[in-house]
Amino acid sequence: MTSTVESLSSVKKKISFEIPADRVTSEIDKVFEKIRKRAAIKGFRKGKAPQSLIEKHYADVMEGDVLKNLFEETYFKALAEHKIFPVSHPVIDSDEIKRGTPFTYSATVEVLPEIDVKDYNGLEVAKETFTPDESIVEKRLQEMRENMSHLRSLEEGSVAEDGHFAVIDFTGYVDGVPFEGGSAESYQLELGSGRFIPGFEEQIVGMKTGESKSMSLNFPEDYWNKDLAGKEARFDVILSEIKVKELPELNDEFAAQMGEFDTITQLRDKIAELYEKQENDRIKADLQDRVVQALIEKNEIEVPSTLVDRQLQTMLANAQNRLAQQRLTFEMMGMNEESFKAQYRTVAENQVKGSLLLEAVAKKEGISVEEADIEKKLLEIAGGNEEELGRVKSFYEQNRAARENLVAHLAEEKVMSFLLGSAVISEKTKE
């Protein structure tokens, strides 16, 4: 067997093979012999059919088996010989297999690019400065009040207003026929929330408890349910109860209900502290993204499409999980898997480029993750608790993938720390 390698690009190689005629012939004979033992041809006992009939009836099977055997015999040997480490499955292109004729085939694979990373010292990046925002603290307090609120029923004969909670029975009809998901009993709807199609909540405003109404509405043209989009519908509604939301006052008693606070001032201070930490974490992540982007701009590289596809698949799974937690789907957001991948392909490509360039910096600067780094991180994960540390260590010892991810994360942290140490950082205000 002889093999040659052609570089189609910095990340794609084509390996061409030629297998001598005598080796091809011997493999064909060997495969036909195995087929003959199990071949079932009408008129002959198993294993007793003439060779000519075996070759006539099982030519396709022979070709597939011979190709598989010759591939396994030659492909991996060539990878080792030429020191090729593919990141994709090979794309095979082959000639016809014939007895007495050399067999040639090629395997095209993607590989990691060879990166001579440069200009990574003194990267110029902007860092956002933290600015306290009292309105955020007030917003968080308001959210807490909302969570602690309760609903009080209004007396019979009250009139529904915007902001009230209407308890309704309703049935929706399209072309006079009730449609799926268009009815409910004792449904609690916040008026003005915009949860129902335009016009529905507005027509409940002004109704009295016990009153019924029939309303005609049109589903929006871009409604998520395509079967209903743009169609006219009739809703029969009965308003059975009206509730009003009552919020607790912001005082020391309210703060005490949050657990560890004696005064509302202490609660405000804690919220401000948490907000500052959250913002600083975001600013740090944003700065790291800018460093990676600056590194990419100074080191334009080609990356294997296989790695980009894998990154996109990971991003897709994460997005679907986040939506599922909110009981949403891509379809409800007006997207599908194809449009998501098209929209985020460049993001995925940049993430792969960044990861490869950080690895290249680590290699060039001799930055590696030592056992002491791992021990320090495990103690951090355990919250500094020596007793918990044993359980954390046990988890990572028993989960190889988790440990590899941890080491990869630590490596990126060390490289990022190195790059930030030499970066020229200017400050900017939040946009």
N, C-alpha and C positions, 0 to 999 in steps of 0.2 A: 504494500500500500504506500502510495505517496500522497502527500498533502501539501498544499500551498495556501498562503493567506494573503488576501487583498483587503486593504483598508478602504472601505466605501465612504467613511467619514470618521470624525474623531471618536464616535461612539458606535460605529457599526463595522463589523468585519465579516468577510465572506471567506469561508474555508472550503477549498475545492479538493475533492478526493478522486484518486484513480486506483481501482482495485484490479489486479492482474486477471487475465482471462481464466487461467487455471484455477485461481482461488474462487472465482465466480462459478465455474463449472462444478467444482467439488461441493460448494455450498448448495447449488441447485440439486445435485444428486442426493446430498444428505437430506435436504428438505423433502424431496419426492419420496425418499425411502420411508421417512416418518409418516408422510401422508398415506402411502400405500398400505401401511399396517392398519390404519383406521378407516380407509376409504370404503364407502358403501356404494357399489355400482350394481344396478339391476342385472341379474343373470350370473353374478359372481359372488363366491363366498368372500367374507371380509379378508383382505390381505392377499387375495388370489387374482385380482383383476390384472390384465396385461398392462405393461408400463405405458404403451401408447395411449390407452384409454385413460389412465391416471393423469398423464400429462395434458390430455385434451380437456378433461373435466375439471382439473384442479390448477390450471395455469395461473389464475388470479390469486388463489390461496398461496401457491408457491411464491409468486412475485412478492406478495406482502410479507411472507415469513423471511424470505431471503433478504429483502431490503432491511427488515428489522434486525436480523442477525448481523448483517454486514455493518449497519449503522452502529450497533452497540459495540462491535469489535473495533471500529475505526475512529468513531467520533470522539470518545473520551480520551483515547490515546493521543489524538491530535491536539486536543485542548491542553493536555499536560505538556506535550512536546513544544507547542508554540506559546505556552504560558498565557493562555487566554482564559479569562474568568467571566463567562457570560452572565448577564443579569436578566436575560430573556430566554424563552424557549427558542430553539433553532427553527428557522423557516427553511424547509428542505425543497430542493429542486433536483430531480434525478432523471437520468436517461432510462430507457427500457432495459430490463435485465434479460440478457441472452446468453445461452450456453456457448462457450468458446469466444466470448467477446469481453474486453475489459469493461468494467462498470464505472461510470463517473457520476458523482453527485456533488452538490454543494450545500453547505449549511450556513445560513446568514444569521448572525447573532448580534445583540447589542451588548456593549461593555461600558464600564465606567471610563470617563475621559481621563487622560493623563493631565494633571493640572500643575502648572508651575505658577503658583499663586504669587502675586506681586502687589506692590503699593498698598499694603495693608497697614503700614504704620502711618500715623498721622491722618487718619480718616476724618474728614470734616463733617460733623453732624450737629443738628440743632436739638436742644433738649428743652422741653416745655417746663416752665416754672409752675410750682403749685400756688394757687390762689385760693384762700379760704372763701367759701360761698355760704353765707348765712341762709340763703333761700333754700339750699339743699337740706340743711338741718330742719327748717320749717316744713319742707315737703315730707321728709321722713317722719316727723312728728305727726303730720296729718295722716300719713299712711297707717301709723300705729293707732291713731284715733279711729280710723276707718275699720281697722281689724278688731278694735274693742267695742265697736258700735253695736247697737241692737235695734230691732225693728218693733215699732209700737203700732198696733192696729188702731185706725181711726174709727170713729163712731159711724153707725149706719147712716146713709144719706150724704156722707162726705163726698166732695167732688175731687176727682183725680187731677193732680197738677204735675208739671215737669219736676222730676226729682223724687216723686213718690214711687212706691213699689206697688204695682197693680197685680192682684191675684186673679188670673183669668182662666176661663175655659174657652178654647177656640178650635174651629175646624176650617181648614182652607180647601177651596175647590178650584180646579182648573177645568174649564169646559163643563162645569156642573158635576165633576167627579172629584171626590176627595183624593188628594195626592199624598204619597208616602212622606211621613215626617211633617205633615202639615197640620197636625192636631195635637192637643194636650189638654189635660185637666189640672186645675189648681196650679197653673204655671205662674211663677213669680217673676215679673218683668219690671226692671227699673226704667221708668219713663225718662227718655232723654239719653239713654245709654247708647242708642244706635245699634242695638243687637239685632233688631228685626229690620225688614226691608223698609226703605223710606216711605213714610206716611202712616205706617202701622201704629207706632207709639203716639204720633201726633193726634191720631183720631181717637185714642183712648183718653187723652187729656180732655177734661170737661165732662166725662161720663160720671154718673153717680153709682155707688155700690148697688148691686142688684139689677142694674140696667143692662140691656143687651143691644147689640148693634151689628149691622151687616155692612161691611166696607169693601169697596172695590179698589184694588191696587195693581200696579204692574211690577213684576220682578225686573231688576236692572238688567240691561243687555249683557253686562259682564258678570252676572251672578255666577257663583262657583258651581252650582248645579246646572249643567248645560241643558238638562231636560226642561228646566223651568225658566231659564234666562230669557228675558224679553216678553214673557207671557203675562196675560191679564189673569188675575185671580180674585176670588171673592172669599172673604173671611167672615164667619159668623162668630161673634165674640160676646161672652157674658162676663161682666166685671163683678166678682163676688166679694172682694175685700180690697181695702186700700191700707197700706202701711207706710209709716214715715220713719226715716232713719234718725236715731238719736245718738249723737257723739258725746263721749265723756269730756269733761272739762280738762284742760291742761293745767294740772296743779300737782302739788306734792303727793296727793293720794294716787293720782294717775301714775306718777313716776314709781311709787312704791310697788305698784302692781307689775312693773317690769322686772322685779326681782331684787336687784342689788342697789337700788337708789333710794335715798331719803328725801331728796328734793328734785324738783323739775330742772333746776340748774345743773345738777349732777348728770341728769339724763341728757340734757342738751350738750354738755361737755363731752360725754361719751360718744354721742352720735357724731359730733364734730371730729373727734379723735379717729373714729372708725372711717369716716369719710376721707380724712387726710391720708390714712394708710391705704385705703382703696385707690385713691387718686395717685399716690406715689407709686403703687404697684403698676398702675396703668401707664404712668409716665415712664417707668423703667422699661416696661415691655415695648412701649412705643420707641424709646431710644434704641433698644436692641434691634428692633426692626429696621430703624434708619441706618444702623451700623452695617447690618447685613446688606441692605439695599446699596449703600455706598461701596461695599466690597464687590457686589455684583457689577456695578457700573465700571469699576476699574479692572474687572476680570471677566469679560464676557466669555462664557463657555457654552458648549453644546451639551445637552443632557439627554440620556436615553428616554425615549417616549414611554418605555415600559415603566420606568420609575415615576414619571409624571402621571401615568394612568393609575398606578397604585396609590399615589398621594391623593389623586382625585377621588378614588374609591373610598379612602379613609375619610376625606372631607364630606363626601356624600353620606356615608353611614353616620357620622357625627351630626350632620344637619338633620337627617331623618330622625335620629334619636331625640334631638332637642325639640323638634316639632311634635313628636309623639308624646313627649312629656306635657305639652300644652294642648294635646288632643287635636293637633292639626296635621295636615298632609301637604305634600308638594302641590297636589291638584288644587287644594283650597287656597294656596298662595299663588295660583296661576302659573305653576312651573311643572316640569317633569324632570326625570333623571338626565335626559339629553340636554335640555336647556340649562340645567344646573352645571353640567360638565362644560358646556360651551362657555358659560359666563365665568366660571372659576378656573379655567385651564391655565390662564396666565399666572394666577395666584399660585396654583400648584407647581407650575414650572419654576417660579421664583423661589418657592420653598425648597425644592429639590436642589436648585443651584446654590442657595445659601447653605444648605446642609453639607454639600460636597466641598464648597469653598472653606467652610469652617474646619472640616476634616483636613483639608490641604494645609491650612495654617497650622493646625495642631501637629501635623507630620513634619512640617518644615521647621517649626520652633521646638520640636521635641516635647510637646505638651501631652501628658498622659494622665490617666486616672490611677492613682495609687490606692493601695488597700486602706491607707489612713484616710483618704478622701471618702471612701465608701463608709468606713466606720463613723466618720463625723456626720455624714448625711443620715445614716441610719439612726444615730442618736437624736438628730434634729427631727426626723420623722416620728420618733418615739416621744417627742416633746421633752427630751432631757430626762425621761423617767427610766432608770436603770432596769426596773422590773419589766416595763413595757418593751424595752430594748430587746429582750430575749425573744419575745413573740415576733417583733419586727424582723429580727435576724432569721428566725426560723422560716418566716414567710418567703423572704428573698432567697434563702438557701433551697427551698423546695420549688420555687417558681423561676425557672431559668430565663423565660422571656421577660419577666418583670425585672430580674436582675440586669439583663442586657439593656433594657430600656433605662434603668436607673443609671447605669454606667455611661450610656450614650448622653443622657441628660447632664450628668456631671461633666463630661468632656466638653459639651457645648458651653456650659457655665464657665469652665476654666478658660476656654478660648475667648469667649465674650469678655471676660474680665481682662484678659491680656490685650484685646483690641481696644477696649475702653481706656485702658491705662495709657495708651499712646494717642488716643483720638483727640482732635481739636474740637472741643464742645462749646457751642455758643448757646445762649439762652433765648427762649422765645415765649411769648405769652400764649395762653390757650386761645385757639381760633374759634 
